[in-house]
Amino acid sequence: MAKGTRFPREVRERAVRMVLEHRDEYVNEWQAICSIAEKFGASSETVRKWVRQAQIDDGARPGVTSAEQHRIRELERENRELRRANEILKAASAFFARELDPHPPKR
């Protein structure tokens, strides 16, 4: 698949489930990941990241869950929008202050 192509959620879940179910059949987890990644046409590193994130989401590994990551992205987006709105309001306030000044600056 082309770089940047996203796999559907169902494919990611199935790959993770297969790694977790079949890792005992391999010498180590990395070999299980490599084998299953090949079957799905994904890179081993991609599948490894999916497995690690699934473990974090399940509470088996420390880290930021997918839900927390999503919420953080939403809050960062909202923060950017509020900062932009604040800058617009500051500029408008300065403009109207100049326009409504009863004593315009002398030239």
trRosetta pair geometry for C-beta under 8 A, 3 or more apart (Angstrom, degrees):
i j d omega theta_ij theta_ji phi_ij phi_ji
1 5 4.3 -109 160 62 117 148
1 7 7.9 159 35 -72 174 85
1 41 5.9 99 -18 137 99 113
1 42 7.5 -8 27 -93 125 59
2 5 4.9 105 64 -34 74 115
7 11 4.4 -106 170 83 111 129
7 12 5.4 134 97 -53 117 86
7 15 7.9 14 137 -4 159 138
7 40 7.5 24 -127 163 149 122
7 42 6.5 -30 -53 -85 144 127
7 46 7.9 111 -5 158 129 133
8 11 4.8 95 61 3 80 102
8 12 7.3 -149 97 -3 42 86
9 12 5.7 -57 -151 38 35 111
9 13 6.1 33 154 -19 69 107
10 13 5.8 -55 -145 38 30 111
10 14 6.2 30 156 -20 65 108
11 14 5.8 -55 -146 37 29 110
11 15 6.3 29 156 -19 64 106
11 40 6.4 129 -180 -154 105 123
12 15 5.9 -57 -149 36 29 110
12 16 6.4 27 155 -17 65 108
12 50 5.0 -151 -162 -136 96 135
13 16 5.8 -57 -148 38 30 110
13 17 6.2 31 154 -20 65 108
13 54 7.9 131 -121 -101 59 130
14 17 5.6 -54 -146 37 30 113
14 18 6.3 31 155 -20 65 106
14 40 7.9 153 91 -97 103 128
15 18 5.8 -55 -149 35 30 111
15 19 6.5 31 153 -20 64 103
15 36 5.7 136 -156 147 81 117
15 37 7.3 64 -160 -89 129 53
15 40 5.1 -24 -92 -45 122 160
15 42 6.9 -3 -117 30 163 144
15 47 5.4 -111 155 -128 131 104
15 50 6.1 47 90 96 117 155
16 19 5.8 -53 -150 34 32 111
16 20 6.3 24 155 -13 66 108
16 47 7.7 -176 -76 -164 60 77
16 50 5.1 -126 -69 136 104 106
16 51 5.3 166 -128 -93 85 61
16 54 4.5 115 -166 -30 149 161
17 20 5.9 -60 -148 41 29 107
17 21 6.0 22 157 -15 66 113
18 21 5.8 -59 -139 42 28 107
18 22 5.8 -9 172 11 67 118
18 36 5.0 157 107 -132 121 136
18 39 7.9 -88 129 68 163 141
19 22 6.7 -77 -134 52 18 87
19 23 5.9 40 167 -59 63 101
19 29 7.2 58 176 -163 104 87
19 32 5.3 118 -146 131 72 112
19 33 5.6 32 -126 -88 128 66
19 36 5.3 -127 -72 35 80 160
19 47 6.6 150 -59 164 140 113
19 51 5.2 -70 92 -94 154 127
20 23 6.3 -26 -133 -8 22 115
20 51 7.2 165 -54 -137 87 101
20 54 7.7 -105 -46 110 131 140
22 25 4.9 -40 -174 24 78 121
22 26 7.1 63 138 -13 83 101
22 32 5.7 165 101 -144 87 117
22 36 7.2 143 62 -64 130 122
23 26 6.0 -65 -158 39 45 105
23 28 8.0 -26 -172 158 95 30
23 29 4.9 -1 -148 -110 128 72
23 32 4.2 -99 -109 -7 65 170
25 32 7.1 109 61 -99 82 107
26 29 7.3 124 81 -94 123 18
26 31 4.1 -170 179 90 130 112
26 32 4.2 -160 20 -57 147 82
26 35 6.9 -163 -86 5 138 137
27 31 5.4 67 44 10 87 151
28 31 5.5 102 59 6 69 98
28 32 7.5 -129 105 -1 41 90
29 32 5.5 -56 -154 38 40 114
29 33 6.2 43 149 -22 71 104
29 51 7.7 168 173 145 121 160
30 33 5.5 -52 -147 35 33 114
30 34 6.3 35 154 -20 66 104
30 44 7.6 47 -168 178 77 127
30 48 7.5 7 -118 -96 71 120
31 34 5.6 -50 -144 35 33 112
31 35 6.3 33 157 -18 65 107
32 35 5.9 -57 -148 38 29 110
32 36 6.2 17 160 -9 65 112
33 36 6.2 -64 -143 44 25 102
33 37 5.9 30 159 -25 65 111
33 44 5.5 91 127 -159 100 86
33 47 5.0 165 -165 103 90 117
33 48 5.2 47 -168 -75 155 78
33 51 6.5 -91 -102 -11 114 148
34 37 5.8 -54 -142 35 25 113
34 38 6.6 29 157 -23 60 105
34 44 4.6 -7 -100 -109 67 127
35 38 6.0 -57 -158 29 28 112
35 39 6.9 26 148 -18 61 105
36 39 5.5 -51 -153 32 39 115
36 40 6.5 23 154 -7 68 108
36 47 6.2 160 93 -165 100 157
37 40 6.0 -68 -150 46 32 100
37 42 4.8 -98 -156 80 81 83
37 43 6.2 -26 179 127 134 18
37 44 4.5 -169 37 -90 164 51
37 46 6.8 129 -135 61 119 90
37 47 4.1 -131 -84 -5 101 141
38 41 7.7 35 -175 -71 29 32
38 44 8.0 3 -42 -69 75 86
40 47 7.1 128 49 -82 135 122
42 46 4.6 -111 170 80 110 132
42 47 5.4 122 100 -49 126 94
43 46 4.5 100 59 -1 84 104
43 47 7.3 -159 91 -1 47 83
44 47 5.9 -59 -152 40 34 107
44 48 6.1 39 150 -24 68 107
45 48 5.4 -51 -145 34 33 116
45 49 6.5 35 155 -20 64 102
46 49 5.9 -55 -154 33 30 110
46 50 6.6 32 148 -19 63 104
47 50 5.4 -49 -150 33 37 115
47 51 6.4 39 152 -21 67 102
48 51 5.8 -54 -151 35 31 111
48 52 6.4 30 153 -18 66 106
49 52 5.7 -53 -144 38 32 110
49 53 6.2 30 157 -17 66 107
50 53 5.9 -59 -148 38 28 108
50 54 6.3 29 154 -20 64 108
51 54 5.7 -56 -149 36 30 112
51 55 6.4 31 152 -20 64 105
52 55 5.7 -55 -151 35 32 112
52 56 6.5 33 151 -19 65 103
52 61 6.6 -85 -161 86 68 164
52 63 7.7 51 158 8 95 168
53 56 5.5 -51 -149 35 36 112
53 57 6.2 36 152 -19 67 105
53 63 8.0 -107 -116 106 51 143
53 66 6.3 70 176 -62 113 101
54 57 5.6 -52 -145 38 32 112
54 58 6.2 25 156 -14 64 110
55 58 5.8 -59 -144 42 29 107
55 60 4.4 -83 -164 73 82 109
55 61 4.0 49 128 3 110 121
56 59 7.8 44 178 -69 30 22
56 60 7.6 -87 -65 55 21 68
56 61 5.0 -63 -75 78 61 97
56 62 7.3 -10 -123 117 88 16
56 63 3.9 -58 -124 67 131 117
56 64 7.0 14 168 65 141 32
56 65 5.8 -171 134 -96 96 56
56 66 7.9 127 92 -28 108 72
57 65 5.1 101 -107 -144 61 92
57 66 5.4 -2 -89 3 119 102
57 67 7.7 108 -128 -4 95 89
58 61 8.0 56 61 16 86 79
64 68 4.8 -123 -171 90 85 127
64 69 5.5 106 132 -61 115 85
64 72 7.5 -12 -173 -12 140 144
65 68 4.6 96 55 7 78 102
65 69 7.0 -137 98 -6 42 86
66 69 5.5 -52 -147 35 33 114
66 70 6.3 36 153 -21 65 104
67 70 5.7 -52 -150 34 31 113
67 71 6.4 30 152 -17 64 106
68 71 5.6 -55 -147 38 33 111
68 72 6.2 36 153 -22 66 105
69 72 5.7 -54 -148 35 30 113
69 73 6.5 31 153 -19 63 104
70 73 5.8 -55 -153 34 31 111
70 74 6.5 31 150 -18 64 105
71 74 5.6 -53 -150 36 34 113
71 75 6.3 31 154 -17 66 106
72 75 5.8 -56 -147 39 31 109
72 76 6.3 31 154 -20 65 106
73 76 5.7 -55 -146 37 30 111
73 77 6.3 32 154 -20 64 106
74 77 5.8 -56 -149 36 30 111
74 78 6.3 28 153 -17 65 107
75 78 5.6 -52 -144 39 33 112
75 79 6.2 39 153 -24 64 105
76 79 5.5 -51 -147 34 31 116
76 80 6.6 34 153 -20 63 101
77 80 5.8 -52 -153 33 31 111
77 81 6.5 30 151 -17 64 106
78 81 5.7 -56 -150 38 33 112
78 82 6.2 31 154 -19 67 107
79 82 5.8 -56 -146 37 29 110
79 83 6.4 32 154 -20 64 105
80 83 5.7 -55 -149 35 30 112
80 84 6.4 30 153 -18 64 105
81 84 5.7 -54 -150 36 31 111
81 85 6.3 30 153 -17 65 106
82 85 5.6 -52 -145 38 33 112
82 86 6.2 38 153 -24 64 105
83 86 5.6 -53 -148 34 30 115
83 87 6.5 32 153 -19 64 103
84 87 5.8 -54 -151 34 32 111
84 88 6.5 32 151 -18 65 105
85 88 5.6 -54 -150 36 34 113
85 89 6.3 33 153 -18 66 106
86 89 5.7 -55 -147 38 31 111
86 90 6.4 35 153 -21 64 104
87 90 5.7 -51 -148 34 32 113
87 91 6.4 30 154 -17 64 105
88 91 5.9 -56 -150 37 30 109
88 92 6.2 28 153 -17 65 109
89 92 5.6 -53 -142 40 32 111
89 93 6.1 37 156 -24 65 106
90 93 5.7 -54 -147 34 28 113
90 94 6.5 26 155 -16 63 105
91 94 5.9 -55 -149 37 30 109
91 95 6.3 33 152 -21 64 107
92 95 5.5 -53 -147 36 32 115
92 96 6.3 24 159 -12 67 107
93 96 6.2 -59 -145 41 27 103
93 97 6.2 32 154 -24 63 108
94 97 5.6 -53 -146 33 30 115
94 98 6.6 28 156 -16 63 104
95 98 6.0 -61 -158 36 29 107
95 99 6.3 22 151 -15 66 112
96 99 5.4 -54 -139 41 37 112
96 100 5.7 18 166 -6 71 113
97 100 6.5 -64 -136 47 22 97
97 101 6.5 46 155 -53 58 96
98 101 5.8 -36 -153 -5 30 119
101 104 6.1 121 95 -84 107 52
